């Protein structure tokens, strides 16, 4: 593997790890009826924070290329 392939492999693994965390959190919310039916302001802000970080990370990858 050349250096660039290794870098992309690391980025891909990090992205997969973040996606798995988001999936786990989504599953937790889906399985908790209280959270599923009544998202409060704090939960909405947290969701936006997580997704914002993920999208920002994706943009950073594109910019670095």
C-alpha positions in Angstrom: 0.0 0.0 0.0 1.2 3.4 -0.8 1.1 6.2 1.8 -2.0 7.8 0.2 -3.9 4.5 0.4 -3.0 4.1 4.1 -4.3 7.7 4.8 -7.6 7.0 3.0 -8.0 3.7 4.8 -7.6 5.5 8.1 -10.1 8.1 7.1 -12.6 5.5 5.9 -12.2 3.5 9.2 -12.8 6.7 11.2 -15.8 7.5 9.1 -17.2 4.0 9.6 -16.7 4.2 13.3 -18.6 7.6 13.5 -21.4 6.1 11.4 -21.6 3.1 13.7 -21.8 5.4 16.7 -24.7 7.3 15.0 -26.5 4.1 14.2 -26.2 2.9 17.8 -27.6 6.2 19.1 -30.4 6.0 16.6 -31.2 2.5 17.6 -31.2 3.5 21.3 -33.6 6.3 20.6 -35.8 4.0 18.4 -36.0 1.5 21.2 -36.9 4.0 23.9 -40.5 5.0 23.5 -40.1 8.1 25.6 -37.3 9.4 23.5 -38.9 8.3 20.2 -42.2 10.1 20.8 -41.0 13.2 22.7 -37.7 14.5 21.6 -36.9 17.5 23.8 -34.8 20.5 22.9 -31.6 19.0 24.4 -32.0 15.8 22.4 -32.6 17.8 19.2 -29.5 20.0 19.9 -27.4 16.9 20.6 -28.5 15.3 17.3 -27.7 18.4 15.4 -24.3 18.7 17.1 -23.5 15.1 16.2 -24.6 15.3 12.6 -23.0 18.7 12.2 -19.7 17.3 13.4 -20.0 14.4 11.0 -20.8 16.6 8.0 -18.0 19.0 9.0 -15.6 16.0 9.1 -16.8 14.9 5.6 -16.2 18.4 4.2 -12.7 18.4 5.8 -11.9 15.2 4.0 -13.0 16.7 0.7 -11.0 19.9 1.3 -7.9 17.9 2.2 -8.0 16.0 -1.1 
